[in-house]
């Protein structure tokens, strides 16, 4: 069944172009055509304006890699919801081959080889063939490849299908804005895992306070992003919006606002603990209020209007939503020993960003101005090192040229300062991608793993600890290497890394990239307990992504992080003075 044109925003069209690239390779056509479609997809994802605007202005071919064939596909998708080239390729490629590509590490060439020899078109069949050793008998597929495919299948099946937090936030914001324009109410907020800033989101919970629910429900179910109405009740309605995300709306009386916020924010485990504490005080806590036992249906609540008053009656401090996971926060709140969590306003600069000198979208001056306008005093431009070829990593000559440009920007934006930095690759053999004499020229060095993710646990652990022990490495970026809903963390001993970070005084990054949010909150908590120092970064590759700092801060807060544990809550002089190399 063809999709409607409304399904195709820039990201949707880019996905179709990527699929055309895959189909071309699966069909055995010229690989350069596939590369062109994928390059066009990347360019489209970087656009700041809708493709419809380009089409109406007749400027589609001004987009990099968009020639006549790609232009035709885009126009057809925007106007009819389908594209002839796409449909022809889908008809020509055996059913199921695209499914095999969903397994990490199975590219078009490998999928085609497997199909040509074994006629496999399902993941179950692929798994059976790998377990029986039949894959290694095929051309260019070795025993190690077969083993990695089995691991990838297990990883694929462990995915939750949940949404990244930025996608859920965008969907929730669109609904909130719609309701604010279309209905009248007292209050509105998100609840559930989105309010707790979980790294991925299942369903979105929206909570509204109003004495008249009917008009709100009517407005909610007719929102332009709604694809299907699952339920339309008096106090609760549920819809599915584009990309299959479910949104649940609940309307409660204003007098119950605080209790409803607590109940629908969760987590389930946190709420169970709260209800237990209430019962020991001969109280009952539900979504309408905190009542004396036996009076929940007829009596006046002891507290209900605000979360703060309910927690207070229970003998506790108010607990920030990010901590409500039953990971010790209730005991700390009873003892009035909750930490003062780091806030976005505490951040004084961003120490991991990229520009168009490597794989970033925007020039240095634009990144710097946006960082300055956010109130930062500094930012580190940490473009990639030379070994990471797909990112156009910097060689010696380009480092010098970029440094000259940074100096010019610093003169223009003073006292704001752009630091000359690098995200240096930790090679598979443990060596850093730049020699020491070059690393010494950078103001900030953050080291990362970008390759050989399948190394054994002991080898990967040694690899990263070796980088920590280097006196010129200030931080380790995205230490677990995970990509949420795409790639599992590599097998590494995080306890050993945290111990090494403390010993070597190397900072561990909490990366705000929505696919990463790495360190994970559980590891953040362990790192803080052992005295490691953190740095919270956006890993921005374009100016808008500097806002990802908020995601990094939220992840750090979920790990109980305070301001004093984060390097980039301090002044630039303090940061530079506390570096490992400063004491050598």
C-alpha positions as CSV (number, residue, x, y, z in Angstrom):
1,X,0.0,0.0,0.0
2,X,1.6,3.3,-1.0
3,X,2.4,5.9,1.6
4,X,0.9,9.3,1.5
5,X,3.0,12.4,0.7
6,X,2.4,13.6,4.3
7,X,4.7,10.7,5.5
8,X,7.7,12.2,3.8
9,X,9.6,14.8,5.7
10,X,13.3,15.3,5.0
11,X,14.2,12.3,7.2
12,X,11.7,10.1,5.5
13,X,12.9,10.9,2.0
14,X,16.5,10.4,3.1
15,X,15.6,7.0,4.4
16,X,14.1,6.1,1.0
17,X,17.2,7.2,-0.8
18,X,19.3,5.1,1.5
19,X,17.1,2.1,0.8
20,X,17.5,2.8,-3.0
21,X,21.2,2.6,-2.4
22,X,20.9,-0.7,-0.7
23,X,18.6,-2.1,-3.4
24,X,21.0,-1.0,-6.1
25,X,23.8,-3.0,-4.5
26,X,21.6,-6.0,-3.7
27,X,20.5,-6.0,-7.4
28,X,24.2,-5.9,-8.4
29,X,24.1,-2.5,-10.2
30,X,26.9,0.0,-10.4
31,X,28.1,0.7,-6.8
32,X,28.7,4.3,-7.6
33,X,25.0,4.9,-8.2
34,X,24.4,3.5,-4.7
35,X,27.0,5.8,-3.3
36,X,25.3,8.8,-4.9
37,X,21.9,8.0,-3.4
38,X,23.4,7.6,0.0
39,X,25.4,10.8,-0.3
40,X,22.3,12.7,-1.3
41,X,20.5,11.2,1.7
42,X,23.2,12.5,4.0
43,X,23.0,16.0,2.4
44,X,19.2,16.0,2.9
45,X,19.5,15.1,6.6
46,X,21.7,18.2,7.0
47,X,19.2,20.6,5.4
48,X,17.6,23.2,7.6
49,X,14.6,23.8,5.3
50,X,11.9,21.3,4.1
51,X,12.6,19.7,0.7
52,X,9.2,20.9,-0.4
53,X,10.5,24.5,-0.3
54,X,13.4,23.5,-2.6
55,X,11.0,21.8,-4.9
56,X,8.7,24.8,-5.1
57,X,11.7,27.1,-5.7
58,X,13.1,24.8,-8.4
59,X,16.4,24.4,-6.5
60,X,16.5,20.7,-5.6
61,X,19.6,20.2,-7.8
62,X,21.4,22.8,-5.7
63,X,21.6,20.2,-2.9
64,X,24.9,18.2,-3.0
65,X,24.6,14.9,-5.0
66,X,21.0,15.6,-6.1
67,X,21.1,15.1,-9.8
68,X,18.3,14.4,-12.2
69,X,17.6,10.8,-11.1
70,X,17.6,11.7,-7.4
71,X,15.6,14.8,-8.0
72,X,12.9,12.8,-9.8
73,X,12.7,10.4,-6.8
74,X,12.3,13.3,-4.4
75,X,9.6,15.1,-6.5
76,X,7.6,11.9,-6.9
77,X,7.7,11.1,-3.2
78,X,6.6,14.6,-2.3
79,X,3.8,14.7,-4.8
80,X,2.5,11.1,-5.0
81,X,3.9,9.3,-2.0
82,X,5.8,6.8,-4.1
83,X,8.8,6.8,-6.5
84,X,9.0,4.7,-9.7
85,X,12.7,3.9,-9.3
86,X,12.1,2.8,-5.7
87,X,9.2,0.6,-6.6
88,X,11.0,-1.0,-9.6
89,X,14.0,-1.9,-7.4
90,X,11.8,-3.4,-4.7
91,X,10.1,-5.5,-7.3
92,X,13.4,-6.7,-8.7
93,X,15.0,-7.6,-5.4
94,X,13.9,-10.9,-3.7
95,X,11.6,-10.4,-0.8
96,X,13.5,-10.5,2.5
97,X,16.9,-9.3,1.4
98,X,16.3,-5.9,2.9
99,X,15.4,-7.6,6.1
100,X,18.9,-9.2,6.3
101,X,20.4,-5.7,6.1
102,X,18.8,-4.9,9.5
103,X,21.4,-7.2,11.1
104,X,24.4,-5.1,11.9
105,X,27.4,-6.1,9.9
106,X,25.4,-7.7,7.1
107,X,25.9,-5.3,4.2
108,X,24.4,-5.5,0.7
109,X,27.3,-7.6,-0.7
110,X,27.2,-10.1,2.1
111,X,23.4,-10.3,1.9
112,X,23.6,-11.0,-1.8
113,X,26.2,-13.7,-1.4
114,X,24.1,-15.4,1.3
115,X,21.0,-15.3,-0.9
116,X,22.7,-16.4,-4.1
117,X,24.1,-19.5,-2.4
118,X,21.6,-20.4,0.3
119,X,18.4,-18.5,-0.8
120,X,18.1,-17.1,2.7
121,X,15.6,-14.2,3.1
122,X,14.8,-14.2,6.9
123,X,16.7,-13.5,10.0
124,X,15.7,-16.9,11.5
125,X,17.1,-18.7,8.4
126,X,20.3,-16.6,8.7
127,X,20.7,-17.6,12.3
128,X,20.2,-21.3,11.6
129,X,22.8,-21.2,8.8
130,X,25.3,-19.4,11.0
131,X,24.8,-21.8,13.9
132,X,25.2,-24.8,11.6
133,X,28.4,-23.4,10.1
134,X,27.0,-23.1,6.6
135,X,27.9,-19.4,6.2
136,X,31.6,-19.9,6.6
137,X,31.5,-22.2,3.5
138,X,30.5,-19.2,1.3
139,X,32.9,-17.0,-0.6
140,X,34.5,-14.2,1.5
141,X,32.7,-15.3,4.7
142,X,35.1,-16.6,7.4
143,X,34.3,-18.3,10.7
144,X,34.9,-14.9,12.5
145,X,32.3,-13.3,10.2
146,X,29.8,-16.1,11.0
147,X,30.4,-15.6,14.7
148,X,29.9,-11.8,14.4
149,X,26.7,-12.3,12.5
150,X,25.4,-14.5,15.3
151,X,26.3,-11.8,17.9
152,X,24.6,-9.1,15.7
153,X,21.4,-11.2,15.4
154,X,21.3,-11.4,19.2
155,X,21.9,-7.7,19.5
156,X,19.2,-7.0,16.9
157,X,16.7,-9.1,18.8
158,X,17.5,-7.3,22.1
159,X,16.4,-3.9,20.7
160,X,13.3,-2.5,22.3
161,X,11.8,-0.5,19.4
162,X,11.6,2.5,21.7
163,X,12.1,6.0,20.4
164,X,15.1,8.2,21.0
165,X,14.4,10.9,23.5
166,X,14.8,13.7,21.0
167,X,12.2,12.1,18.7
168,X,9.8,11.7,21.6
169,X,10.4,15.3,22.8
170,X,9.7,16.6,19.3
171,X,6.4,14.6,19.1
172,X,5.4,15.7,22.6
173,X,6.2,19.3,21.9
174,X,4.1,19.3,18.7
175,X,1.1,17.9,20.7
176,X,1.5,20.3,23.5
177,X,1.7,23.3,21.1
178,X,-1.4,22.0,19.3
179,X,-3.4,21.6,22.5
180,X,-2.3,25.1,23.7
181,X,-3.7,26.6,20.5
182,X,-6.8,24.5,20.3
183,X,-8.1,24.0,23.9
184,X,-8.3,25.8,27.2
185,X,-7.0,24.2,30.4
186,X,-5.2,25.1,33.6
187,X,-1.9,23.2,33.2
188,X,-0.2,20.8,30.9
189,X,3.0,18.8,31.1
190,X,4.7,15.6,29.9
191,X,4.9,12.8,32.4
192,X,6.2,9.2,32.3
193,X,9.7,8.2,31.1
194,X,10.0,11.4,29.1
195,X,9.7,13.5,32.2
196,X,12.3,11.3,33.8
197,X,14.6,11.8,30.8
198,X,15.0,8.1,30.1
199,X,17.4,7.5,27.3
200,X,14.7,5.9,25.1
201,X,11.0,6.3,25.3
202,X,8.2,3.8,24.8
203,X,4.9,5.7,25.0
204,X,4.5,9.4,25.6
205,X,2.4,10.5,28.6
206,X,0.7,13.9,28.5
207,X,-1.1,15.3,31.6
208,X,-3.6,18.1,31.6
209,X,-5.4,19.8,34.4
210,X,-8.9,20.9,33.6
211,X,-12.5,20.8,34.8
212,X,-13.8,20.1,31.3
213,X,-12.1,17.2,29.6
214,X,-14.3,16.8,26.5
215,X,-13.0,19.7,24.4
216,X,-9.4,18.7,25.2
217,X,-10.0,15.1,24.1
218,X,-11.6,16.3,20.9
219,X,-8.7,18.6,20.1
220,X,-6.2,15.8,21.0
221,X,-7.7,13.2,18.7
222,X,-7.9,15.5,15.7
223,X,-4.2,16.8,16.0
224,X,-2.6,16.8,12.5
225,X,0.1,14.3,13.6
226,X,-2.4,11.7,14.6
227,X,-2.6,8.6,12.3
228,X,-4.9,6.4,14.4
229,X,-7.1,6.9,17.5
230,X,-6.7,3.9,19.8
231,X,-9.1,5.1,22.6
232,X,-11.2,8.2,23.2
233,X,-12.5,8.3,26.7
234,X,-13.8,10.8,29.2
235,X,-10.5,11.2,31.1
236,X,-8.0,9.3,28.9
237,X,-7.4,9.0,25.2
238,X,-4.6,7.3,23.2
239,X,-3.4,7.9,19.7
240,X,-0.7,6.7,17.4
241,X,1.2,9.4,15.5
242,X,3.7,9.1,12.6
243,X,6.4,6.5,13.0
244,X,4.1,4.4,15.3
245,X,4.7,6.4,18.5
246,X,1.8,6.2,21.0
247,X,0.7,9.2,23.0
248,X,-1.6,8.8,26.0
249,X,-3.5,11.9,27.3
250,X,-5.0,12.1,30.8
251,X,-7.1,14.9,32.1
252,X,-7.3,15.4,35.9
253,X,-8.9,18.1,38.2
254,X,-6.5,20.9,39.1
255,X,-6.8,19.9,42.8
256,X,-5.2,16.5,42.0
257,X,-2.4,18.0,39.8
258,X,0.5,17.1,42.2
259,X,-0.7,13.5,42.8
260,X,-1.3,12.9,39.1
261,X,2.2,14.2,38.3
262,X,3.7,11.8,40.7
263,X,1.6,8.8,39.7
264,X,2.0,9.2,36.0
265,X,5.7,10.2,36.1
266,X,6.7,7.0,37.8
267,X,8.7,4.9,37.7
268,X,6.6,2.0,38.7
269,X,9.2,0.9,41.2
270,X,9.5,4.4,42.7
271,X,5.7,4.6,43.0
272,X,5.5,1.2,44.7
273,X,8.0,2.3,47.3
274,X,6.1,5.6,47.9
275,X,2.8,3.7,48.4
276,X,4.5,1.5,50.9
277,X,5.8,4.4,52.9
278,X,2.3,6.0,52.8
279,X,0.7,2.8,54.1
280,X,3.0,2.6,57.1
281,X,1.7,6.1,57.9
282,X,-1.8,4.8,57.5
283,X,-2.2,6.8,54.3
284,X,-3.1,5.8,50.8
285,X,-1.5,7.4,47.7
286,X,-3.1,7.3,44.3
287,X,-3.4,9.6,41.2
288,X,-5.9,11.8,42.9
289,X,-4.2,12.5,46.2
290,X,-2.7,11.3,49.5
291,X,-5.6,10.2,51.7
292,X,-6.1,8.7,55.2
293,X,-6.8,5.0,54.8
294,X,-10.5,4.4,54.3
295,X,-11.2,8.0,53.2
296,X,-9.9,7.8,49.6
297,X,-13.4,7.8,48.1
298,X,-15.2,10.2,50.4
299,X,-12.6,12.2,52.3
300,X,-10.5,15.3,51.6
301,X,-7.0,14.4,50.6
302,X,-4.2,15.2,53.1
303,X,-2.2,16.5,50.1
304,X,-2.8,16.5,46.4
305,X,-2.1,19.9,44.7
306,X,1.7,19.7,44.4
307,X,4.3,17.0,44.5
308,X,6.3,19.0,47.0
309,X,3.5,18.9,49.6
310,X,2.9,15.1,49.1
311,X,6.6,14.3,49.5
312,X,6.7,16.5,52.6
313,X,3.7,14.7,54.3
314,X,5.6,11.5,53.6
315,X,8.6,12.9,55.4
316,X,10.7,13.4,52.3
317,X,12.4,16.0,50.2
318,X,11.0,16.6,46.7
319,X,12.8,14.1,44.4
320,X,13.8,15.3,40.9
321,X,12.0,13.3,38.2
322,X,15.4,12.1,36.8
323,X,16.1,10.2,40.0
324,X,12.7,8.4,40.4
325,X,13.9,4.9,39.5
326,X,14.1,3.3,43.0
327,X,17.9,3.5,42.9
328,X,18.3,4.8,46.5
329,X,16.6,8.2,46.0
330,X,13.8,7.5,48.4
331,X,16.1,6.6,51.3
332,X,18.2,9.7,50.5
333,X,15.1,11.9,50.4
334,X,13.9,10.5,53.8
335,X,17.3,11.3,55.2
336,X,17.2,14.7,53.5
337,X,20.5,13.9,51.8
338,X,19.6,14.2,48.1
339,X,22.4,15.8,46.1
340,X,22.0,19.2,44.5
341,X,22.1,18.0,40.9
342,X,24.0,19.7,38.1
343,X,21.9,22.0,35.9
344,X,22.2,23.2,32.4
345,X,22.8,26.7,33.8
346,X,25.9,25.4,35.5
347,X,27.7,24.6,32.3
348,X,30.3,27.2,31.3
349,X,31.5,25.7,28.0
350,X,31.3,22.7,25.6
351,X,34.5,20.6,25.3
352,X,33.5,18.3,22.4
353,X,32.2,19.8,19.2
354,X,32.9,19.5,15.4
355,X,32.9,21.8,12.4
356,X,32.9,21.5,8.7
357,X,36.6,21.0,8.8
358,X,35.8,17.3,9.3
359,X,32.3,15.8,9.4
360,X,30.5,18.8,10.9
361,X,27.9,20.8,9.1
362,X,28.8,24.4,10.1
363,X,31.8,26.6,10.0
364,X,33.8,27.4,13.1
365,X,32.5,31.0,13.4
366,X,28.8,29.8,13.4
367,X,29.5,27.1,16.0
368,X,31.3,29.6,18.2
369,X,28.7,32.3,17.9
370,X,26.0,29.9,18.9
371,X,28.0,28.7,21.8
372,X,28.7,32.2,22.9
373,X,25.0,33.1,22.6
374,X,24.2,30.2,24.9
375,X,26.2,32.0,27.6
376,X,29.3,29.8,27.4
377,X,32.7,31.3,28.0
378,X,34.5,28.8,25.7
379,X,34.1,25.8,23.5
380,X,36.6,23.2,22.3
381,X,36.6,22.4,18.6
382,X,37.6,18.7,18.6
383,X,37.5,17.7,14.9
384,X,38.5,14.2,14.1
385,X,42.0,12.9,13.7
386,X,43.4,11.8,10.3
387,X,42.9,8.1,10.6
388,X,39.2,8.3,10.6
389,X,39.0,8.7,6.8
390,X,35.2,8.8,6.5
391,X,35.1,12.0,8.5
392,X,37.8,13.8,6.5
393,X,40.1,13.7,9.6
394,X,42.7,16.4,9.8
395,X,46.3,16.0,8.7
396,X,49.2,18.2,9.9
397,X,48.7,20.9,7.2
398,X,44.9,21.1,7.8
399,X,45.4,21.3,11.5
400,X,47.6,24.4,11.0
401,X,45.1,26.0,8.7
402,X,42.3,25.3,11.1
403,X,44.3,26.7,14.0
404,X,44.8,29.9,12.0
405,X,41.0,30.2,11.4
406,X,40.4,29.6,15.1
407,X,42.8,32.4,16.0
408,X,40.8,34.7,13.7
409,X,37.5,33.7,15.3
410,X,39.0,34.2,18.8
411,X,40.0,37.8,17.9
412,X,36.5,38.5,16.6
413,X,34.6,37.0,19.6
414,X,36.9,37.8,22.5
415,X,36.7,37.3,25.4
416,X,34.9,34.1,24.3
417,X,37.5,31.5,23.3
418,X,37.5,28.6,21.0
419,X,40.0,26.0,22.1
420,X,42.1,24.1,19.6
421,X,41.2,20.5,20.2
422,X,41.0,17.0,18.7
423,X,39.0,13.9,19.0
424,X,41.9,11.6,18.5
425,X,41.1,8.0,17.5
426,X,42.3,5.1,19.6
427,X,43.5,2.7,17.0
428,X,42.8,-1.0,17.2
429,X,46.3,-1.7,18.4
430,X,45.9,0.9,21.2
431,X,48.1,3.6,19.6
432,X,46.7,7.1,19.3
433,X,46.2,8.5,15.8
434,X,48.6,11.4,16.3
435,X,52.2,11.4,17.5
436,X,53.0,13.1,20.9
437,X,54.6,16.1,19.3
438,X,51.4,16.9,17.5
439,X,49.1,16.1,20.5
440,X,51.1,18.5,22.6
441,X,49.9,21.4,20.3
442,X,46.2,20.9,21.2
443,X,44.6,22.8,24.0
444,X,42.2,19.8,24.6
445,X,42.6,16.2,23.7
446,X,39.7,13.8,23.9
447,X,40.3,10.2,22.8
448,X,37.7,7.8,21.3
449,X,37.1,4.4,19.9
450,X,35.7,4.4,16.4
451,X,36.7,1.1,15.0
452,X,37.3,-2.6,15.8
453,X,34.3,-2.7,18.1
454,X,34.3,-6.5,18.3
455,X,37.6,-6.8,20.1
456,X,37.6,-9.2,23.1
457,X,36.8,-7.6,26.5
458,X,40.4,-7.7,27.9
459,X,41.8,-6.3,24.7
460,X,39.3,-3.4,24.5
461,X,39.8,-2.6,28.1
462,X,43.6,-2.5,27.7
463,X,43.1,-0.4,24.6
464,X,41.1,2.4,26.3
465,X,43.1,2.3,29.6
466,X,46.3,2.7,27.5
467,X,44.8,6.0,26.1
468,X,43.9,7.1,29.6
469,X,47.5,6.5,30.8
470,X,48.8,8.9,28.1
471,X,49.7,12.2,29.7
472,X,48.3,14.3,26.9
473,X,44.8,12.7,26.9
474,X,42.4,14.8,28.9
475,X,39.2,12.8,28.4
476,X,37.6,9.7,27.0
477,X,34.6,10.4,24.8
478,X,31.5,8.2,24.6
479,X,33.3,5.5,26.6
480,X,31.0,2.5,26.0
481,X,30.6,3.1,22.2
482,X,26.9,2.3,22.2
483,X,24.4,3.7,19.7
484,X,20.9,3.4,21.2
485,X,18.6,1.0,19.3
486,X,21.4,0.5,16.7
487,X,24.6,-0.8,18.3
488,X,25.4,-2.5,21.6
489,X,28.2,-1.2,23.8
490,X,31.5,-2.9,23.0
491,X,32.6,-5.5,25.5
492,X,34.7,-3.5,28.0
493,X,35.2,-3.7,31.8
494,X,33.6,-0.4,32.8
495,X,34.7,-0.8,36.4
496,X,38.3,-1.1,35.3
497,X,37.9,2.0,33.1
498,X,36.4,4.0,35.9
499,X,39.2,2.9,38.3
500,X,41.8,3.9,35.6
501,X,40.1,7.3,35.1
502,X,40.5,8.0,38.8
503,X,44.1,6.8,38.9
504,X,45.2,8.7,35.8
505,X,43.0,11.7,36.4
506,X,41.3,11.3,33.0
507,X,37.8,12.7,32.6
508,X,35.0,10.5,31.5
509,X,32.5,12.1,29.1
510,X,28.8,12.1,29.4
511,X,28.0,12.5,25.7
512,X,24.7,14.3,25.0
513,X,24.3,12.9,21.5
514,X,20.8,11.3,21.6
515,X,22.0,8.1,20.0
516,X,24.8,7.9,22.6
517,X,23.9,9.4,26.0
518,X,27.2,7.8,27.0
519,X,28.3,7.3,29.8
520,X,25.0,5.6,30.7
521,X,23.5,6.8,34.0
522,X,24.3,3.7,35.9
523,X,28.0,4.0,35.0
524,X,27.9,7.7,35.8
525,X,26.7,6.8,39.3
526,X,29.6,4.3,39.8
527,X,32.1,6.8,38.4
528,X,31.0,9.5,40.9
529,X,31.1,7.1,43.9
530,X,34.7,6.3,43.0
531,X,35.7,10.0,42.6
532,X,36.1,10.2,38.8
533,X,35.7,13.6,37.2
534,X,33.1,14.0,34.4
535,X,32.8,16.3,31.4
536,X,29.4,16.8,29.8
537,X,29.5,17.5,26.1
538,X,27.1,17.9,23.2
539,X,29.3,16.3,20.5
540,X,27.6,18.8,18.2
541,X,28.2,18.6,14.5
542,X,26.0,21.5,13.6
543,X,24.8,24.6,15.5
544,X,21.4,23.2,16.5
545,X,23.1,20.2,18.1
546,X,24.8,22.4,20.7
547,X,21.4,22.1,22.4
548,X,22.1,18.4,23.0
549,X,24.0,19.6,26.1
550,X,20.7,19.4,27.9
551,X,20.5,15.7,27.1
552,X,23.9,15.1,28.5
553,X,23.1,17.1,31.7
554,X,19.9,15.1,32.1
555,X,21.8,11.8,31.8
556,X,24.4,13.0,34.3
557,X,21.5,14.0,36.7
558,X,20.1,10.5,36.4
559,X,23.5,9.3,37.6
560,X,23.3,11.7,40.6
561,X,25.9,14.2,39.3
562,X,26.5,17.4,41.1
563,X,28.1,20.6,39.8
564,X,31.4,20.0,41.5
565,X,31.9,16.6,39.7
566,X,31.8,18.2,36.2
567,X,34.9,19.8,34.8
568,X,33.1,22.2,32.4
569,X,31.1,23.9,35.2
570,X,34.3,25.7,36.0
571,X,36.2,28.6,34.5
572,X,38.5,28.0,31.5
573,X,41.6,28.9,33.7
574,X,40.6,26.3,36.2
575,X,40.1,23.7,33.6
576,X,43.4,24.3,31.8
577,X,45.2,24.5,35.1
578,X,43.9,21.1,36.3
579,X,45.0,19.2,33.2
580,X,47.4,16.2,33.6
581,X,50.0,17.9,31.4
582,X,49.9,21.1,33.5
583,X,51.5,19.2,36.4
584,X,54.3,17.6,34.4
